[in-house]
Structure formats: structure tokens, C-alpha cells
């Protein structure tokens, strides 16, 4: 059986690594482990990954997706058949077409078409023309609602929100914060830096990046991030407070006193 690495999956499915990890954590696919515990995906894994991602984006309930993916995997061949393979929805039924043959998968309502050949470097999902357009703010709100009960689902929602609208500041902040809370610090840093580019250096993103960098032990970079945050928003009281504490730890007494004084003035504290 041919296996595909994470880089192969990124190339074939055009999915970021963070989304692949989220789909694995959500239980939609369980790839094997190869040398150095690297993930190894089968042909079935590729189809399940892409199909699950599209269904989630279409707001099909997670339980229904999991049930559908389990049934779909049970029927899929180990490799792309010579006759070709398509997965699509007809009304509320998921139908798999293999050449002239066709069979139905128990699933929920969505509009989706899949076709391609991994061996030839092609694997894609094409939405039906009747599919509803996605709204970045809607996906952000869905992510907020999901965070406590389903962090992986919230992560997917935030990722889609910022893909739909990179300048959506709340989406960029929530994506970085959730990755930070999940302990995925390197991904959180990449998310914050991408958000800074898309949101023209928003002070809130500089501030959150500074918090992350402190947790990563990169105090000098955190110092610069705090400075950038309060330069963009001089009234950011928490930025002055955290910067004062960090300066104190780094032996920068004068700057620490200055920022603590500024914090007290902004908050009315003595």
C-alpha cells in the first residue's frame, strides 16, 4: 500500500498542516506512524481528510460526519481505481460513483464533489453550484460557540474565518489564542505573524504575540512586541503593565518605572 507524508497531503489537498492536525485530533482520520513517528496517510485517509474538512465547512454536525466517514472508509478501495472515483451528494444522500457502478453512503445533507488521482498529483473537491457561500463572521461566531465543548471544531472554524477574510481581526486573535491555549506554540506564532501582516500590525496582535513569546522564553522578542503594541495603542494599559514587569526582570529599571507609572495613570491606580 502506498503511503503519503504530511507534505504530500498539503500538496495534494491544499490543506494547511494546522487543519490536518485538527482533523486528526477531531477523530476523523487516524494515520499510521512511520519512521521518527511521522504520519503516514493512506489513499483512504486522503479522501476522508478532504471530505471531512468540506463537510465541516458546510456545517454538517460532527457526529454525522464521523458516522459518514466511518462508513465511507469501509467501502473505499485501497488505491484510486482505474475507472476513476467521484463522491457527491444527491439531495440528502452521499453517493460514490466508481466507473459505471454507484453506491450510497449514509450521511447528512451537503453538496460536494470529489475527483482526482493522487498518483498523478491531483486530488480535489469541487463544491456544487448550489452550495451556499461561507461568511467569515458566521464562522467566527461558530468558533466562539464551539471553543469550550469542541476546541478542534472551533479551530477549524477560526481557520476558515481568516481564510475567508484575512483582515478579520477577531478571527486572527481567536485563532492565535486557541492555538496558544492548546500548547501549539509554534503554530500560534505563525498565526499571529500572519495576522499582523493581514491586519496592518494591529496592536492587539502584537500584544498577544508578546504574551506567547514570553511563554516561549523569548523575552527580548517579547519586549519588542510589547513596545510595538503600545506604540500602536498608547492607551493599552495591560501592555504597559506587562512591559514594566518584563523590563524589571531584564534589569531595565528606568523603563520598568516609566511603564508602570503609565499603567497607573491609565487605570487610576496608585
Backbone torsions as a table, in degrees:
resi	resn	phi	psi	omega
1	UNK	NA	132.8	179.1
2	UNK	-78.3	139.0	178.0
3	UNK	-116.2	152.9	-179.9
4	UNK	-120.6	135.3	176.5
5	UNK	-83.5	176.3	-179.0
6	UNK	-59.7	-40.0	179.7
7	UNK	-64.3	-37.1	177.0
8	UNK	-62.2	-43.2	-178.5
9	UNK	-64.8	-43.2	178.1
10	UNK	-58.4	-41.7	-177.1
11	UNK	-71.8	-44.2	-175.4
12	UNK	-74.0	-41.3	-173.7
13	UNK	-98.6	-11.1	-177.8
14	UNK	58.5	40.2	176.6
15	UNK	-109.0	135.2	175.2
16	UNK	-68.2	153.9	-177.8
17	UNK	-58.0	-35.6	179.9
18	UNK	-62.0	-37.7	178.5
19	UNK	-69.4	-40.1	177.9
20	UNK	-59.0	-45.6	179.4
21	UNK	-63.3	-41.3	-179.6
22	UNK	-63.1	-40.0	179.2
23	UNK	-66.8	-36.2	176.5
24	UNK	-66.7	-45.5	-180.0
25	UNK	-63.7	-30.9	178.4
26	UNK	-74.7	-8.5	176.6
27	UNK	87.9	10.9	-178.7
28	UNK	-76.1	-24.0	179.8
29	UNK	-149.6	146.5	-179.7
30	UNK	-129.5	83.8	-178.0
31	UNK	-66.9	156.6	176.7
32	UNK	-75.2	167.9	176.9
33	UNK	-110.6	132.8	179.3
34	UNK	-107.1	-154.8	177.9
35	UNK	-57.0	139.9	-178.5
36	UNK	57.8	27.3	177.4
37	UNK	59.2	26.3	176.6
38	UNK	-71.8	142.7	178.6
39	UNK	-67.4	140.6	175.7
40	UNK	-128.4	118.0	-175.4
41	UNK	-102.4	140.8	175.8
42	UNK	-89.8	173.6	174.9
43	UNK	-57.9	-42.0	179.2
44	UNK	-63.0	-38.5	178.7
45	UNK	-59.2	-40.8	-179.5
46	UNK	-59.8	-46.1	-178.1
47	UNK	-67.4	-42.8	-179.9
48	UNK	-64.1	-42.1	179.2
49	UNK	-58.1	-52.4	-176.5
50	UNK	-67.3	-42.6	-179.0
51	UNK	-65.7	-43.3	179.0
52	UNK	-62.0	-40.0	-179.8
53	UNK	-64.0	-42.7	-179.7
54	UNK	-68.6	-37.5	178.5
55	UNK	-66.5	-40.3	179.3
56	UNK	-63.7	-42.4	178.5
57	UNK	-62.8	-29.3	178.4
58	UNK	-84.1	5.3	176.5
59	UNK	65.7	30.6	169.6
60	UNK	-72.0	134.9	-178.6
61	UNK	-56.2	143.5	-175.5
62	UNK	-57.9	-43.7	-178.6
63	UNK	-60.1	-38.4	-179.9
64	UNK	-69.6	-38.8	177.9
65	UNK	-62.1	-46.9	-178.6
66	UNK	-58.7	-44.4	179.0
67	UNK	-63.1	-42.2	-178.3
68	UNK	-67.0	-41.4	-178.8
69	UNK	-66.5	-36.8	178.1
70	UNK	-63.3	-43.5	179.6
71	UNK	-70.3	-38.7	179.2
72	UNK	-62.6	-46.7	-179.7
73	UNK	-59.6	-35.1	-176.9
74	UNK	-64.3	-28.0	-176.4
75	UNK	-99.6	-14.1	-174.1
76	UNK	-71.8	143.7	173.9
77	UNK	-72.3	164.5	-178.3
78	UNK	-74.2	-21.4	179.7
79	UNK	-141.7	162.9	178.1
80	UNK	-60.9	118.8	179.8
81	UNK	-66.4	151.8	-179.7
82	UNK	-61.6	-27.3	-178.3
83	UNK	-76.9	-7.6	-178.8
84	UNK	87.3	164.3	-175.8
85	UNK	-145.2	134.2	175.0
86	UNK	-133.4	140.0	174.5
87	UNK	-121.2	124.8	-177.9
88	UNK	-149.9	169.9	179.8
89	UNK	-110.8	136.8	173.5
90	UNK	-123.5	108.0	-171.3
91	UNK	58.4	-118.1	-178.6
92	UNK	-107.2	21.7	-178.9
93	UNK	-115.8	139.4	173.0
94	UNK	-92.6	124.4	-176.1
95	UNK	-121.0	132.8	175.0
96	UNK	-106.2	127.4	177.0
97	UNK	-111.0	121.1	177.8
98	UNK	-120.7	99.0	-173.9
99	UNK	64.4	-128.4	179.2
100	UNK	-84.2	-16.0	-178.7
101	UNK	-82.0	155.7	178.1
102	UNK	-148.1	142.9	176.4
103	UNK	-145.9	157.1	-170.7
104	UNK	-104.6	142.0	175.4
105	UNK	-112.6	133.7	178.8
106	UNK	-68.7	120.6	-177.4
107	UNK	-158.4	-172.0	179.2
108	UNK	-99.6	-170.7	-175.9
109	UNK	-86.3	123.4	173.5
110	UNK	-165.5	166.2	-179.9
111	UNK	-121.4	115.1	-171.4
112	UNK	-155.4	141.1	173.6
113	UNK	-133.3	136.8	179.5
114	UNK	-126.2	136.9	174.3
115	UNK	-159.3	156.3	177.6
116	UNK	148.1	-176.8	-177.9
117	UNK	-144.5	103.9	-179.6
118	UNK	-56.8	-35.3	-179.3
119	UNK	-62.0	-28.9	179.6
120	UNK	-96.3	8.8	179.5
121	UNK	75.0	29.4	-177.5
122	UNK	-134.5	123.6	176.2
123	UNK	-155.7	118.0	-174.2
124	UNK	-146.0	157.3	173.3
125	UNK	-119.3	130.1	-179.0
126	UNK	-117.4	121.4	179.8
127	UNK	-73.5	146.7	176.5
128	UNK	-66.1	149.6	177.1
129	UNK	-57.2	-21.6	-179.4
130	UNK	-83.6	-4.1	-179.0
131	UNK	-64.2	143.2	-177.9
132	UNK	-81.6	140.8	178.0
133	UNK	-66.1	149.8	-179.5
134	UNK	-90.8	150.9	179.5
135	UNK	-120.1	127.6	-175.2
136	UNK	-61.0	-43.7	-178.9
137	UNK	-65.6	-37.0	176.5
138	UNK	-61.5	-45.6	-179.2
139	UNK	-65.8	-35.8	175.9
140	UNK	-61.6	-46.8	179.7
141	UNK	-62.5	-37.7	178.3
142	UNK	-65.5	-40.4	178.2
143	UNK	-61.8	-43.1	178.8
144	UNK	-60.4	-42.6	-179.4
145	UNK	-67.2	-28.2	-175.5
146	UNK	-89.4	-17.4	-168.0
147	UNK	-51.5	-47.2	-174.1
148	UNK	-71.5	-45.4	-174.5
149	UNK	-87.6	-28.0	-172.9
150	UNK	-146.1	75.7	-177.6
151	UNK	-58.1	-37.2	180.0
152	UNK	-65.2	-40.0	177.1
153	UNK	-66.6	-39.3	176.8
154	UNK	-62.5	-39.5	179.7
155	UNK	-61.6	-44.7	177.6
156	UNK	-61.2	-40.0	-179.7
157	UNK	-65.2	-43.5	179.1
158	UNK	-65.4	-40.3	179.3
159	UNK	-61.8	-42.0	179.8
160	UNK	-69.7	-36.3	179.7
161	UNK	-59.4	-44.9	-177.7
162	UNK	-77.9	-22.6	173.2
163	UNK	-69.7	-39.2	179.2
164	UNK	-71.0	-36.6	-179.0
165	UNK	-144.3	88.4	-178.2
166	UNK	-58.1	-24.7	-178.8
167	UNK	-86.0	6.6	179.0
168	UNK	-77.2	96.8	-171.6
169	UNK	-59.5	-46.3	-179.3
170	UNK	-59.9	-36.4	177.9
171	UNK	-65.7	-43.4	179.2
172	UNK	-63.8	-42.3	179.4
173	UNK	-64.8	-48.1	-177.4
174	UNK	-64.4	-37.3	178.3
175	UNK	-62.8	-48.7	179.6
176	UNK	-63.4	-42.7	-179.3
177	UNK	-63.2	-42.2	-178.5
178	UNK	-66.7	-42.4	176.6
179	UNK	-61.4	-39.5	176.9
180	UNK	-60.9	-48.3	-180.0
181	UNK	-62.8	-31.6	-179.7
182	UNK	-80.1	-2.3	179.8
183	UNK	81.2	10.6	-179.5
184	UNK	-94.9	71.9	-166.5
185	UNK	-68.3	-42.2	-179.6
186	UNK	-63.5	-39.8	178.1
187	UNK	-68.0	-37.0	178.1
188	UNK	-62.7	-42.2	178.8
189	UNK	-62.2	-43.7	178.7
190	UNK	-61.9	-39.4	-179.8
191	UNK	-64.4	-45.3	179.9
192	UNK	-63.4	-42.1	-177.9
193	UNK	-68.7	-36.5	174.6
194	UNK	-64.8	-39.7	178.3
195	UNK	-64.6	-38.1	178.1
196	UNK	-61.6	-38.7	177.5
197	UNK	-67.1	-44.2	-176.0
198	UNK	-73.9	-28.2	-174.2
199	UNK	-109.9	23.5	173.8
200	UNK	55.2	45.0	175.0
201	UNK	65.9	43.2	-178.4
202	UNK	-56.9	131.8	-178.9
203	UNK	-55.7	-37.7	-179.3
204	UNK	-61.9	-35.2	178.4
205	UNK	-72.6	-38.5	174.6
206	UNK	-60.0	-42.0	-179.4
207	UNK	-63.2	-47.4	-180.0
208	UNK	-66.5	-36.4	175.8
209	UNK	-62.7	-39.2	178.7
210	UNK	-61.8	-43.5	176.8
211	UNK	-57.6	-44.6	179.7
212	UNK	-62.9	-46.4	-177.7
213	UNK	-63.0	-35.8	175.1
214	UNK	-61.5	-44.6	179.0
215	UNK	-63.5	-26.5	179.1
216	UNK	-87.0	0.6	178.7
217	UNK	77.1	16.1	-178.0
218	UNK	-103.1	71.2	-169.6
219	UNK	-65.4	-37.6	-178.3
220	UNK	-66.0	-40.7	177.4
221	UNK	-69.3	-34.9	176.2
222	UNK	-63.4	-40.0	177.9
223	UNK	-56.7	-47.3	-179.6
224	UNK	-65.9	-36.3	179.4
225	UNK	-67.1	-42.0	176.1
226	UNK	-61.5	-42.4	179.7
227	UNK	-61.5	-41.0	178.5
228	UNK	-64.9	-36.5	-179.2
229	UNK	-64.0	-47.5	-177.0
230	UNK	-79.0	-20.8	172.7
231	UNK	-67.0	-40.0	178.3
232	UNK	-75.0	-30.3	179.7
233	UNK	-140.4	87.8	-177.6
234	UNK	-60.6	-18.9	-179.6
235	UNK	-91.3	10.2	-179.7
236	UNK	-77.5	91.0	-172.8
237	UNK	-59.8	-46.1	-178.7
238	UNK	-62.1	-31.8	177.2
239	UNK	-64.3	-43.9	177.6
240	UNK	-64.1	-41.2	-178.6
241	UNK	-63.2	-51.1	-178.9
242	UNK	-65.1	-36.9	178.6
243	UNK	-65.8	-38.6	177.5
244	UNK	-60.7	-45.7	179.9
245	UNK	-64.1	-41.6	-179.4
246	UNK	-66.6	-42.6	178.2
247	UNK	-60.8	-39.2	178.7
248	UNK	-62.2	-43.6	179.2
249	UNK	-64.6	-31.3	-178.2
250	UNK	-89.7	6.5	177.5
251	UNK	77.5	22.1	-179.2
252	UNK	-104.0	72.5	-169.2
253	UNK	-62.6	-44.2	-176.7
254	UNK	-62.9	-44.6	179.4
255	UNK	-67.8	-34.9	178.0
256	UNK	-61.9	-44.9	-179.8
257	UNK	-63.7	-41.3	-178.2
258	UNK	-62.7	-44.9	-177.3
259	UNK	-74.3	-32.6	176.6
260	UNK	-67.3	-37.7	177.2
261	UNK	-64.1	-40.4	178.7
262	UNK	-64.8	-41.6	177.5
263	UNK	-59.3	-45.6	-178.2
264	UNK	-65.7	-37.4	178.3
265	UNK	-65.8	-42.0	-179.7
266	UNK	-66.8	-33.7	-174.9
267	UNK	-99.7	-9.1	-178.8
268	UNK	75.2	17.6	179.6
269	UNK	-93.7	151.4	180.0
270	UNK	-103.1	NA	NA
